[in-house]
Amino acid sequence: MSRCDELARISATPGSIERVYLSPEHARVNRLAAEWMREVGMTTRQDAVGNQLGRIDRAAAGGAPDPDAPALLLGSHLDTVPDAGRFDGIVGVLMALEVVRLLRTPAPRDEASTVALPFALEIVAFSDEEGTRFGKALLGSSAVAGQWSDDWWALTDADGTTLREAFLEFGLDPGRVAEAARRPDELVGYLEAHIEQGPELDDRGESLAVVSSIASARRFQLTVEGEARHAGGTPYDRRRDALLGASEAALAVERICRGEHHIIGTVGRLEAYPGAVNVVPGEARLSLDLRGEFDGERDRVWLAIEREIDEIMGRRGLRWRAREVHSAPAVFCAPLLQDVVREGIASTLPAGADDPAVIFSRAGHDGMAIGALTGVGMLFLRNPDGISHHPDEAVSAGDVARGIQALAESVLQLAADRA
């Protein structure tokens, strides 16, 4: 918990937490994470896209390290949104470090530590889960999964710096990005601990949960076109107010999604143009973030939203269009990894307790990308009131302690299954 506080002090914005991809703050937290990895006996490296990794080999015959053994990957991310909390992503990396501390086999001086497991352990601190700087999430984990797109090099930040330029400024070689990709045979799976970012565990009065899947997501930029006219001189029956049409569309999103099970729609941005106090808005732009447990349900709701917006704009004499800017399918956690996480959580509960909660994640995670490479498992920790991406984000030391125990036991359960 003190290390969460220590990382929180590494920020681009005094008085709040902000660490974005390929920034000086990114470099600082990588150096600190590498120091902590070496402290528990791991060898460390920064990969070709800026992810920080540590590895501790399994013991081969005679106790010597086995550098060719496949690894179980543990971790999360260290980047943040602006004005962030101190636990989103971060606590998962630090819990992974404590699991390695618990499971390693101490080595004599000048020899490498190992683990008495049928696989190696690796920790990854992903570099860009949030997508804050360049508007594209999961850059670090996408590279590890071998899903890097050359189209991303042209992405720019708020200052006009391209992703390619930022790579070079950080000391990375854009021509070596493919070296970050891992092969499926190098890994036995990926386990991540994360705060829930929702209130379900808190409402249930439980500390930990098994994650069943990570929500599918689609994001759109909607543009509404009307006619800009003088605010005082244009009567209501002559107005084609784009902002009112966009506002009604935003309310329609809420109405439609509230009637659906496990579908969440959010309009997070609404802008009016020309933006003058005495001009009827001639254009409005709004974002739409649509998430669901299943791809088909999510897409069906989008079609319903489209029909409703068509009706709104037709009635108001407006035109509209939508541009999809992000699409990600639902990722289902591997049954075996769900089972070992369930057993891990059960080990922290008193005899006769109910089975651990099973929750699907409405928030996105690096596992969405890593799922294309290997099986994914996740453990959620209770987040009081469910608030996240905010300075009030919280998790208790007691729940973190139980989470470390559960995650370590999950690793041991997986090892027993593979023995």
Summary of the structure (lengths in Angstrom):
residues: 419
radius of gyration: 23.6
end to end distance: 33.6
largest distance: 89.0
contacts: 1466
relative contact order: 0.16
helix: 37%
strand: 25%
